[in-house]
Amino acid sequence: MKSSKNKVLITDDDKAVQKTFSIGLEKAGFEVKVAGTGKEALDILRGNYFAPDCIMLDIRMPEMTGLEALPILREKFPLIPVIMLTALTDLEIAVDTMRKGAFDYLTKPVRMIELVETIKKAIRYRWTLLENERLMQENREYQRSLEKKVEERTRELFLAYEKLKTTNLETVKVLAETIEAKDPYTRGHCQRVRLISREIAVNLDIEKEKIELLEYSALLHDIGKIGIPEAILNKDGSLSEEERNIFRMHPVIGERILNNVEFFKPCLPVIRNHHEWFNGSGYPDQLEGEKIHLLARIVAVADAFDAMTSTRPYRMALSKEKAIDELARYRETQFDPQLVDIFIENEIYSILSEY
Ligand SMILES: [Fe+2]
């Protein structure tokens, strides 16, 4: 059975000291082990068969002195207090050992009552060290469990956010289809504008979040057509000036519709300004150059190309080649020239063959 007695390791080369200390301490209820040198003390501790609650360490010993053993003990066994034993002549050194981590020192000859008291004090100190260590360990475990919880929660939030994004995209698609339902000539137009816009953005090395925003915006760019009379949208022939002015309200109406939904707020400049011209002669704000939101400039190119290559009430579809010529012709006047170049050089128009 394991002993419940407190254990003391006496480290002293003096046989008389070993004997008197052993007898005295055992009488006082301690379990005692003796080492003749610092090295022997270290061997006992490393051997793990005697785990002392306190170590007595003589300063002057052969082989390994107490002064040499102390820093090793402090480093390897920081929770075991060390009491230095010293001759009167070594008092200064003894005081110095306390600075180096000894718990206390006793001057030989040591009175037994003083020895026992000092050891008891050292052991009480060890208990507080152990208690501290236990609390710190508990704290570390608590910290780890918190970190794990935060990690789990972050993951859950990420998944919820991804799900929300999918749902939003579904909603946006449904909204886009409502525009197309009103204007059968534009069937699939929003989806194609989305695909072309995304391809241009990928070639521009735009970051992922902005591309997502661009895709929503491209799908919704004409949402304001909901507010335009069908007679104007589907008119077979050219529009009167008044009708044209009404038609040209669709970017502003679109902005107004989506302004009510927080999620769509970042799309608003794209919706409002997808009909601006690079030279400032577009609508509704006559913005020019880079004052037009980059994503709106991208949607403008994609929208124009798809509109030209689709049949509309007032004209037949242009061939791909003719539409590319037109984009090149309006490079710098209507469109951002860099975007037209990207569109043509990377043959982005070819992605529509599947649609
Ligand atoms: Fe439009």
Residues whose N, C-alpha, C, O or C-beta is under 5 A from the ligand:
A	BS01	LIG	H221 D222
